[in-house]
Each structure stands twice: as C-alpha cells, then as structure tokens.
C-alpha cells in the first residue's frame, strides 16, 4: 500500500485544465486518507461547479488507480474559499512575473508555445469582427460541404462563452475519454465536434471565466482531445479581436482564416480590424464571405436585397483579400438549426462557398489529402 506522501507525489501528474499547473502545487489537494486498499482524496476546485471537474477526477482515478495495492478510490470535490483563491492568485501572479523576468534575461519573447498539429492536415479559423453575422453557420456549412466531398473534418468550437455548434448539429451529452484523450462527439455524417456546451452539466450553465482561463481551455480543447487523422479542422472563433482569437493564432498552427461579414458598412468597418489582426499575426487569409446577403422569394425565387450594396466585394479587392461569395438569408437554416439538423441543409451557394475556400487553401498551402469514399444521406429540406 503506497504512503500518503507517495500518493501526493503522484497527484502532481494531474494537471488543472484551466490553469495548466498540477493540482498539488495549486494547493487543490486538501486531504488524502488511506486504509487497506482504499484511498480518499478531497479536491478544492478553483471555480465552484467547474465543468472540467470530471476531467480532474478521471485523471486522478487513472493515475492513482494504477498504483499497486489500491483497489478503491473516492474523490470528493469542494471549492476554495475566497481567501484561498486570493492567495492562489497572488502566487500565480508572482510566478508569471518571475517567468517573464527569466525570459527577458534569456532574450526570449513572451509569446505562447505553438502546439503540434498532430494528425490534423489543415487548420482553418472562421472569424468575424462582430457577433450575429452567422459565423457558426458559415463554419457548419463549410464542414458539411467538405464532408460531402469525402474529407475527414473536425470542428473546434472556440467560442467558449457562447458556444452553438453542438446545438445546431443536434449533439448532447458529455464526451467520453480514454488513454489518448477526450473523444470528440460525431455528427450524423461523421464530423467530429468538441464544444464547451458538451462539457457542461446543463447547456444553459453560464461560463463566467476570465481571459487567461478561457485561453487555457482553448489550448486544451485542441491538445487534449483525440482528434485522430483529419483533413480539415475548422475553428469557430468568438467574435472580435480579443484574447481567444489571439490564443488560437499564437497557439495553433492555423493555415488560413475565413472572415464572415454581413452587408452593412458598420460590419465591414469592424471586419477591417479583423483583417488587420490576421495580417499582423502573419496568417494567410482565405477570404471574406458575405452572409445574409439577400433573401430569395419563396414563390418566384427573385432576389430581394435587404440591405443597400455594402461594397464588401469592392473592399476585398482594395484590401487584396479574396471574395468568397454571398450566402442568402434562408429561413430553412433557422428551422433546421433549432432542430439540430443543420446537416440536412444544402444549397448551391454553400457548395460554391466551400469550393472557393478549398481553392484558396490549396493556393495558400497545397492540399494533398485524398478524400475517402462516403455517401451522403438524402437531405430533408
């Protein structure tokens, strides 16, 4: 039977998913009791009701359960007091200050380490300057059309505080994990998805986290998930140019960015900020797509322009950014998304959008992936 000190030492292998440090150094291990093959462990979470508590518990059971002489493990979860959190925050701030000082003395930048792409061939981030322009819709349709062509596709929903990908694909329930990491959920057609809503106890639980925690979670959703071999990974970014997009661009080997806008001068003004951010990060731009560009009359199919000409196509030429086309406003999309059946939607416009994106990615990076044989189910529009 291991000693208490040996068990605590092994608990240093358990990493807090939000902060990236082991639970012993974070003072999260509050008590360890042992008795004839039984080990009781009490953990104080940094966030009450943390949705990633299951990950910590799974890691504890896996690591401690592998020790000889242990046949039963009980993990109890509590939360840190305000005083404990303040003390931890001060310690972390001190650690960051020392790390910056060491890096500066060694002539190193304060950037974030780039993660290995593992089995993912091409990573495409879908970005918007503002919310409400249909970024998740564009992400979904691009994934669906690429999957139709036989590619292995995954979606990482990096919009941690406002995830919607799982809902529109009809996915629910927490993903399982094995020795290779978290297993992403799969849609009806085989698109692999990981989203914060799949990790919460209930989908309406708010994620009230500060930027550094969100950044750490985004890295974990990529690095600690067993994505397998993918031709394309699509990353649905939160709107704007804040911490989360910056983390993705600094942490992940992004091959190209697709920017989504709507036909409004205000939207295009903010889109320019996104374009400038991507250029400053030295990441290739696959282009801009204009969503909700027009409405088709359900009776005669005449195009109804809901907004005045936005000039996005002209602006894309001025900015030397490819224009990926216009996607119409279609009420069918809302209905199918609410039902979790977005894969049943298809249109000539979305097919052309996906074709242009693939052409641009080929031009920028060279796609060598060979599609697999796959037959799409008949769409129910």
C-alpha positions in Angstrom: 0.0 0.0 0.0 1.5 3.4 -1.0 2.1 6.0 1.6 0.3 9.3 1.8 3.5 11.1 0.6 3.7 8.7 -2.4 0.1 9.4 -3.4 0.5 13.1 -3.2 3.7 12.9 -5.3 1.7 11.0 -8.0 -1.0 13.6 -7.8 1.5 16.1 -9.3 0.8 14.4 -12.6 -2.8 15.7 -12.5 -3.0 19.0 -14.3 -5.7 21.5 -13.7 -7.3 22.1 -17.2 -8.0 25.8 -16.6 -4.6 26.9 -15.3 -2.2 24.3 -16.7 -0.4 23.5 -13.4 -0.6 20.4 -11.2 -3.2 20.2 -8.5 -0.7 19.8 -5.7 1.3 23.0 -6.5 -2.1 24.8 -6.8 -3.0 23.7 -3.2 -6.1 21.9 -4.5 -5.4 18.7 -2.7 -7.0 19.2 0.7 -6.9 15.8 2.2 -5.7 12.2 1.5 -6.7 9.3 3.6 -5.6 5.6 3.1 -6.9 2.4 4.6 -6.4 -1.2 3.4 -6.5 -0.6 -0.4 -8.9 2.4 -0.1 -7.8 6.0 -0.9 -10.0 9.0 -0.2 -9.0 12.3 -1.8 -10.5 15.7 -1.3 -10.0 18.3 -4.0 -10.8 22.0 -3.7 -11.7 23.4 -7.1 -10.7 26.9 -8.1 -14.2 27.5 -9.7 -17.3 26.3 -7.9 -19.2 23.9 -10.2 -16.2 23.8 -12.6 -17.4 22.0 -15.8 -14.0 20.4 -16.1 -14.1 18.8 -12.7 -14.9 15.5 -14.4 -11.6 15.7 -16.2 -9.7 16.1 -13.0 -11.5 13.3 -11.3 -10.9 11.0 -14.3 -7.2 11.8 -14.3 -7.0 11.1 -10.5 -8.7 7.7 -10.8 -6.4 6.8 -13.7 -3.2 7.8 -12.1 -3.8 6.7 -8.5 -5.7 3.6 -9.6 -2.5 2.4 -11.4 -0.6 2.3 -8.1 -0.1 -1.1 -6.6 -2.2 -2.1 -3.6 -5.0 0.4 -4.4 -8.4 -1.2 -5.1 -10.9 1.6 -4.3 -10.7 5.4 -4.8 -13.1 8.1 -3.6 -12.7 11.6 -4.9 -14.7 14.4 -3.2 -15.0 17.8 -4.8 -15.2 21.1 -2.8 -14.3 24.6 -3.7 -11.7 27.1 -2.5 -12.6 29.8 -0.1 -12.3 33.5 -1.1 -9.1 33.7 1.0 -7.6 30.7 -0.6 -8.4 32.0 -4.1 -6.8 35.3 -3.3 -3.6 33.6 -2.0 -3.5 31.4 -5.1 -4.0 34.4 -7.4 -1.1 36.2 -5.7 1.2 33.1 -6.1 0.3 32.8 -9.8 1.0 36.4 -10.4 4.4 36.1 -8.7 5.1 33.0 -10.9 4.2 34.9 -14.1 6.4 37.8 -13.1 9.4 35.5 -12.5 8.8 33.7 -15.8 8.8 37.0 -17.7 11.9 38.1 -16.0 13.7 34.8 -16.9 12.5 35.0 -20.4 13.6 38.6 -20.8 17.1 37.8 -19.3 17.4 35.0 -21.8 16.3 37.2 -24.7 13.1 35.2 -25.2 9.7 36.6 -26.2 6.7 36.4 -24.0 4.7 34.5 -26.7 2.7 31.3 -26.3 4.3 28.0 -27.3 2.8 26.7 -30.6 1.1 23.3 -30.2 1.8 20.4 -32.5 -0.8 19.8 -35.2 -0.7 16.0 -34.6 -2.9 14.3 -37.2 -4.6 17.4 -38.5 -3.5 18.3 -42.0 -5.1 21.8 -42.5 -6.5 24.1 -39.8 -8.9 26.9 -40.9 -10.2 29.5 -38.4 -13.5 31.2 -39.1 -13.6 34.7 -37.7 -15.9 37.7 -37.6 -15.4 41.3 -36.4 -18.7 41.4 -34.6 -21.3 39.0 -33.3 -24.5 38.0 -35.1 -23.2 37.7 -38.6 -23.6 33.9 -38.9 -20.0 32.8 -38.2 -21.1 29.5 -36.7 -23.4 28.9 -39.7 -20.6 29.5 -42.1 -18.4 27.1 -40.1 -21.0 24.5 -40.1 -21.8 24.7 -43.9 -18.1 24.6 -44.7 -17.7 21.5 -42.6 -20.8 19.9 -44.1 -19.7 20.6 -47.7 -16.2 19.3 -47.1 -17.6 16.2 -45.5 -19.8 15.7 -48.6 -16.7 15.6 -50.7 -15.3 12.8 -48.5 -12.9 14.7 -46.2 -12.4 13.9 -42.6 -13.5 17.1 -40.8 -13.5 18.3 -37.2 -14.9 21.4 -35.6 -13.4 23.0 -32.5 -15.9 25.5 -31.1 -13.6 28.1 -29.6 -16.5 30.4 -28.6 -16.2 29.3 -25.0 -18.8 31.7 -23.5 -21.3 31.5 -26.4 -21.0 28.0 -28.0 -23.6 27.0 -30.5 -22.0 24.3 -32.7 -23.2 21.4 -30.6 -26.8 22.6 -30.6 -27.2 23.1 -34.4 -25.7 19.7 -35.0 -28.1 18.1 -32.5 -25.3 16.9 -30.2 -25.7 16.5 -26.4 -24.1 14.6 -23.6 -20.6 14.7 -22.3 -17.9 13.1 -24.4 -16.0 10.1 -23.1 -12.3 9.9 -22.6 -9.6 7.2 -22.9 -5.9 6.9 -22.5 -5.4 9.0 -25.7 -7.6 11.9 -24.5 -11.1 13.2 -24.8 -13.1 11.6 -27.6 -15.0 14.2 -29.7 -18.6 13.7 -30.4 -19.6 12.8 -34.0 -22.4 14.2 -36.1 -24.8 12.2 -38.3 -22.3 12.4 -41.2 -19.2 11.8 -39.1 -18.0 15.4 -38.4 -16.0 15.4 -35.2 -17.1 18.1 -32.7 -15.9 19.4 -29.4 -17.7 22.3 -27.8 -17.9 23.8 -24.3 -21.6 23.0 -24.1 -20.8 19.3 -24.3 -18.7 19.6 -21.2 -21.3 21.5 -19.1 -23.8 19.8 -16.8 -26.6 21.7 -18.5 -26.3 23.7 -21.8 -27.6 26.9 -20.1 -24.9 26.9 -17.5 -23.0 30.3 -17.9 -19.2 30.1 -18.4 -18.0 33.0 -16.2 -14.3 32.9 -16.7 -11.6 35.5 -17.2 -9.5 35.6 -20.3 -6.5 33.6 -19.1 -8.7 30.6 -18.1 -10.5 30.7 -21.4 -7.2 30.8 -23.2 -6.0 27.7 -21.3 -9.3 25.8 -22.1 -9.0 26.6 -25.8 -5.5 25.1 -25.9 -6.8 22.0 -24.0 -9.7 21.5 -26.4 -7.2 21.2 -29.2 -4.3 19.4 -27.4 -6.1 17.1 -25.0 -8.8 15.9 -27.5 -8.1 12.8 -29.6 -9.0 14.2 -33.0 -7.4 11.3 -34.9 -6.5 12.0 -38.5 -8.3 14.9 -40.0 -8.0 16.5 -43.5 -9.5 19.7 -42.1 -10.1 21.2 -38.7 -12.4 24.2 -38.6 -12.1 26.5 -35.6 -15.2 28.6 -34.8 -13.8 31.7 -33.1 -15.7 34.1 -30.8 -16.4 37.5 -32.4 -13.9 40.3 -32.2 -10.1 40.5 -31.8 -9.7 39.7 -28.1 -7.9 37.1 -26.1 -9.5 34.0 -27.6 -8.6 34.6 -31.2 -5.2 35.7 -30.2 -4.7 32.5 -28.3 -5.8 30.4 -31.3 -3.4 32.3 -33.7 -0.5 32.1 -31.3 -1.1 28.5 -30.0 -2.4 26.6 -33.0 -0.7 26.1 -36.4 -3.5 27.9 -38.3 -3.2 27.6 -42.1 -5.8 30.1 -43.2 -8.6 32.4 -41.9 -12.1 32.8 -43.4 -13.8 36.1 -42.3 -17.6 36.3 -42.2 -19.5 39.6 -42.6 -22.9 40.9 -43.4 -23.8 43.6 -46.0 -23.6 46.7 -43.7 -21.0 49.4 -43.7 -20.7 49.1 -39.9 -19.9 45.4 -40.2 -17.3 46.0 -42.9 -15.7 48.7 -40.7 -15.2 46.2 -38.0 -14.1 43.4 -40.4 -11.2 45.6 -41.4 -9.9 45.3 -37.8 -10.1 41.5 -38.1 -8.2 41.6 -41.4 -5.5 43.8 -39.9 -5.2 41.5 -36.9 -4.8 38.4 -39.1 -2.2 40.2 -41.2 -0.3 41.3 -38.1 -0.2 37.7 -37.0 1.2 36.7 -40.4 -1.6 34.2 -41.0 -2.9 33.7 -44.6 -6.4 35.0 -45.4 -8.5 32.6 -47.4 -11.0 35.4 -48.0 -14.3 37.1 -46.9 -17.8 35.7 -47.3 -20.9 37.9 -47.1 -23.7 36.2 -45.2 -27.4 37.1 -45.1 -26.7 39.0 -48.3 -30.2 38.7 -49.8 -33.5 36.9 -49.5 -35.0 34.6 -52.2 -38.7 35.0 -52.7 -40.2 31.6 -51.9 -42.7 31.9 -54.7 -40.7 33.2 -57.7 -37.1 32.9 -56.4 -36.5 36.6 -57.1 -33.6 38.0 -55.1 -34.7 40.6 -52.6 -31.8 42.9 -51.4 -32.5 43.5 -47.7 -29.6 46.0 -47.4 -28.1 48.5 -49.7 -25.0 47.4 -51.6 -22.4 47.0 -48.9 -19.4 47.3 -51.1 -17.7 44.3 -49.5 -16.7 42.8 -52.8 -15.0 46.0 -53.8 -13.4 46.4 -50.4 -12.0 42.9 -50.6 -10.3 43.9 -53.8 -8.9 47.1 -52.3 -7.6 45.1 -49.3 -6.3 42.3 -51.6 -8.4 39.7 -49.9 -10.3 37.0 -51.9 -14.0 37.4 -52.0 -15.7 34.0 -51.3 -19.2 34.9 -52.4 -22.6 35.7 -51.0 -24.8 33.5 -48.8 -28.5 34.2 -48.8 -30.8 34.5 -45.8 -32.8 31.3 -45.8 -35.5 30.6 -43.1 -34.8 26.9 -43.6 -31.5 27.3 -41.9 -33.1 28.6 -38.7 -35.6 25.8 -38.6 -33.0 23.1 -39.1 -30.5 24.6 -36.7 -33.2 24.7 -34.0 -33.9 21.1 -34.6 -30.2 20.1 -34.6 -30.5 19.0 -38.2 -28.2 21.5 -39.9 -26.6 18.7 -41.9 -29.9 18.3 -43.8 -29.4 21.8 -45.4 -27.7 22.3 -48.7 -27.7 24.9 -51.4 -25.7 25.9 -54.5 -24.4 28.9 -52.6 -22.9 26.9 -49.8 -21.4 24.4 -52.2 -19.8 27.2 -54.1 -18.6 28.9 -50.9 -16.9 25.6 -49.8 -15.4 25.2 -53.3 -13.8 28.7 -53.2 -12.5 28.2 -49.7 -10.8 24.9 -50.8 -9.3 26.6 -53.8 -7.8 29.3 -51.7 -6.4 26.9 -49.2 -4.9 24.9 -52.0 -3.4 28.1 -53.4 -2.0 29.1 -50.0 -0.8 25.8 -48.6 -1.3 23.0 -51.1 -3.9 20.3 -50.0 -2.6 16.8 -50.6 -5.4 15.0 -48.7 -7.2 12.2 -50.6 -10.9 12.1 -49.9 -12.4 8.9 -48.5 -15.4 7.2 -50.0 -18.6 8.4 -48.3 -22.3 8.5 -49.3 -24.4 11.3 -48.0 -27.9 10.6 -46.7 -30.7 12.2 -48.6 -31.3 15.8 -47.3 -34.7 16.5 -45.8 -35.3 20.2 -46.6 
